[in-house]
Structure formats: C-alpha cells, structure tokens
C-alpha cells in the first residue's frame, strides 16, 4: 500500500500542474492527456467519483466540448488537490 501511495503522491503534483497549464492555455489535447492520467491515478486510491469526472471531462474534450470541459477541469483540480492532501496525511500514518 505504501508503494501505491508514494507513486500517487509523486505523480499527482506533476499531473495537477500539467492539467492546470493545459486549462489555462486552452490546450485541449494536453488537457485530455492529463485528465486521462489523473483518472488512472485516482483510481488507485479508490477516488471513484473523481475518476468518473476526469473520464467524462476527457470525453467532453475529445467530443469538441472544450469550454465546458475546461470549467469542469477547474473544479476537478480543487477536488484532486483535496484528494492529494488526504492521501498525503494518510501516508504519514503508515510510517
């Protein structure tokens, strides 16, 4: 379990930064790639609601609904930050 959490924590910062940059610069393809990676990451910590949201937003971008998806991605970024903080706190209890 520690290894999974460590991987999540290591990768989550990078993926959050990538998604934020893609949304801020209205880069649909890059946002879709980051959303796909975030969906995979959060699935490993069983944040299934966030996983479904990331997948839906990725599909929206691929379907040409970028404006709506970018707004949803901004909300997801807040949720992803909360998940990351919770994982970090939980990981500390395993030392």
Beta strands, then each sheet from edge to edge (+ up, - down):
end
